[in-house]
Amino acid sequence: MALPQTTETTSQVLYGPVKIEVSATSDFASPVDIGAANGVKMSEGMKVSKLENDNAVDRKKVTEMVWSIEWEQNQYLNEAAKAIMRSGIDTIVNTAGTPVTGHKQKYAANGWSEDAFIPFDQISYSGAGGAIAVPTNIVIKQDTLGTSATLTADTDYIVGQGEDGRWGVFMVNNGTVDATKDLEIEYDYTPKASTSYYVGGKEDLGDFYIRLTNEGEDGQIVQWTALGKANLSKGEEVTFPKYNADDDRVKVPMAVEVTQDISLDAGKQLYVRTVIPA
């Protein structure tokens, strides 16, 4: 039996599936997990030009590179991912539902903290055309199980938006706000009845950024992050299975192409692969 020419270095072997995330910004603020997928494949495409010489060996030059990612989406893209990936071709319209009054969010003593941002757990679609809006009639009380005290807006808390754009309250550590007591946030909001995605007539594909993360059996993480801008490279395709199919999930093929951002430093224009040891 012939001897092997080399041995496998297990620390350099990739194992298991990959997670796909997308973001509207290059710093990957508020990334969105696209969900369950099959057959994730990525590949580099290169345009190679040959520079010929009469009296020297020909030289080859890479004049263009793209990074392509394809997969089969097992769960229909959530609204956050669709808004990022199809921002240039969809017109998204929310239809407001029936307003809800007196909704309460409750936190036990020591279950929240001063100087913290607490997002509203319900989103209000009461803006023009069903746009997201700030909940109304906000009342915040602490120590509802003891001597209840109503906190004051712009003094004890400030209504604002977190990094993901969601509305909530920023608590103010001013001596009055006391996280050792329970907290109750009450407000009115308008839920969403439906979301419609209108397609057709828009020409410019929206740009976004994509990241793939693989974690091996030993905890090593390998991450591929787009530096260049990503775009969808195929339209939506939906195939519905037979009524009695063993796997009756509706699967949607996806294809994304990342192109070089020539405004970045040479050598750092397409994507970056980062390895984080276990």
N, C-alpha and C positions, 0 to 999 in steps of 0.2 A: 504494500500500500504506500502510495507516495505521501511524503510529508507535506503538511500544509505550508504554504509560502508565507503566511502571516497569521496572527491570532487576532481575535475580536477584542477590541477595547470597549468594554461594556459602558463606560462613562461617556462614550461618544456615540452611543446608539440611541436613536429616537424611539420612543414608545408611545403608543396610544393615539387618541384623537386630538383635535385642535378646537379651540374656542375662537369664534369670529366676532369681532366687535367693530362698530363703525362710529365715527364722530364727525360733527360738522366743522371741527377746528383741528388744526395741525398739532396743537398741544394735547389733544385727546381729552379735553374737558368733557365731562359727562358722557363717557362712552356708552353705547347701547349694544347689548348682546343680541345678536340676530336670532339666537335660539337653535333648536335641534336641526342638524344637517347630516347628509350622507355624502360620501365620495368627494370630500374637499381635496382639491388639487390646485397647486400653484406652480407657475412656470415663468421663466424669463424668456423674453423674445429679444433677439439681437439682430440688428442689421449690420452686417460685416462688409466693409468695402476693401478691395484689394488695391494697394498702391503699387503700381508696376515701375520697375527701374530697368534701364537697358544694361547697366553694368553692375548691378547689385541684386541681392536677393529681394524678392517682392515682400512688401510689408502689408499686414492686414490691420485694419482699424475699425473699431466699433463706433459707428456714427449715430446709433439710436438704440435705446433699450426700453422695453415695457415690461411690466410685471402683471401677470394675469392670474386671477383666482376664480375657480369655478366650483360650484357645489350644487347639491340638490336640497332645497329647503324642505324639511319635513313638517315644519309648522309655518303657517302663513305669516309673513313678516308682520311684526307688531307695528302699531301706528308710529311709534317713535323712530323705528328703523326706516319705515317707508318714507317718513317726512324728511329724513336725512338723505337717503339714497335716491329718492325720486323727486327731490325738491324742484328740479328744473322742468319737469314734465307733468306733474300732477297739480291740480288746483283742489285743495282740501277744504271742504265745507262741513262744519259741524252744525247739527241741528239741536237746539236747546230742548231739554225736556221740561218736566214739571218742577218748579222751584221747591226746595226743601227748607223748612224753617227750623231753627233751634237744634241743629246738629251739634253733638258734643264730642270732643276729644278729651279723654281723661288720662292722667298720668299719676301714678302713685308717688308718694313721698320718696325722694331719692331716686326716682325713675326718670328724672330730667335734670337739667343743670342750668345755672345762671350763665350768661354770656353764650347761650346755645341758640342755634337756629332750629325752630320747630316747624316743619312744613305742615300745611293743612293736609289732612288725609283724604279730603275730597276736593276735586277740581271743579271750579265754577265756570260754566260756559255761557254766562249771561251777557257777554260782550256783543258788540255789533256783529250780526251774521253768525252768531254762535261762537265767537272768539273767546279765548280764556280770559277771565276777569277776576278781580279780587273779590272774595266772599264779602258779604255785607253784614252789618249788625254784629260786629265782632265784640264779644265780651269775654274777658279772661278773669277767672277767679282762682285764688289759692287758699288752701286750708279750708276746703268745703266741708271737711269732716269735723272741723273745730270751729274757730271764729272766722267765718268766711270774710275775705277781703277782695274787693274788685280792683284789679290793677289798672293803671292809667296809660292810655295810648301815648306814644312819643315820650313817655317818661320812664315807665316800667318795661315797655316793649315797643318795638317798631315793626310795622307791617312792611314786608319787602319780599324780594325774590332771592332764592338760593342760586347756587352755581348752575343747577340744571333748569333754571327758569321757573321753578315751581314757587307759588306764593306761600308765605308762612309768616311767622313772627320771630324776630330777633329779640331774645330776652336781654334785659339790661341789668348788669350786676351793680345795683346802686344802693344796696342795703335793705331795700323794701322787698325785692324779689328774693324768695327763700326756697331753695330747692329741697329743703328738708321737709317741706309740706307738699301735700298733693296739689295738682293743678288741673283746672278744667277750662277748655277753650270751646266757646259756643259761637256759632255763626250760621248764617243762611247761605245757601249756595244753589246753583241751578245745574243739575246733572246733564249729561249729554244723552240725547235720545238716539242719535246715529251719526255716523261720519260717512261722507260721500267723497270719492276721489274722481274728479273729472279729468279726462285724458284727451289730448288732441289739440293741436294748434300752437303749442309751445315748442320752440326750436332749440333752446340752449339747455344742454344737460347740466344739472347741478353738480358741483364738485363736493367731494367728501374725502374722508381719510379712513383707512381700514387697517386693522391689526389682527394678527393671528397669534395665539398663545398655545404652546404645547408643554404639558408638564409630564415628565417621565416618571417611571415607577419609583425612582429614588428621590424624587422631589426636585430634580433639576428642571429649570424652566428655560425654554427657548422661545423667543418672541420675535416675530417679523412685523415691523411697523412701517407703514407707507410714509415716505417723505414727500413724494410727488402726489399730485392730486388724482383721486380715483373717480371713475365714472362707470355707470352701467354700460356694458357692451352688448347687451341683448334686451329686448323687450320681454314683457311678462308672457309666460307660457304655462298653462295649467292643463294637466291631463287628469281626468276623473276616472277612478278605478271602477271595475265591475262591482255590482252591488254585493256579491258574495265573495269578494277577494279576501284572502287571508290577511293581507295588509291593505286596509281600505283607506289609509291616509292619503290625502291629496298632496302630491309633491310638486314643487315648483323649481325648475332649473334656474340657477342664477349664474351670472358671469360679470366679473368686474375687471376693468383694466386700469392700471396705474401708469401714468406717463411721467417722464422726468420733469422736474421743476428746475429749469435752467437758471432761475434767479438764486438758487442755492449754490454752495461751494461745489466745485467739480469733485466728483467721487462721492458726493453725499446728496444725490438728486433723486434717487428712485425709492429705495427702502433701506432700512437698517435691521440687521439681525443681532439680537442681544441674547447672550447666554448668561443665565443666573445660576451658579452652582447650588446644589442642595445644601 
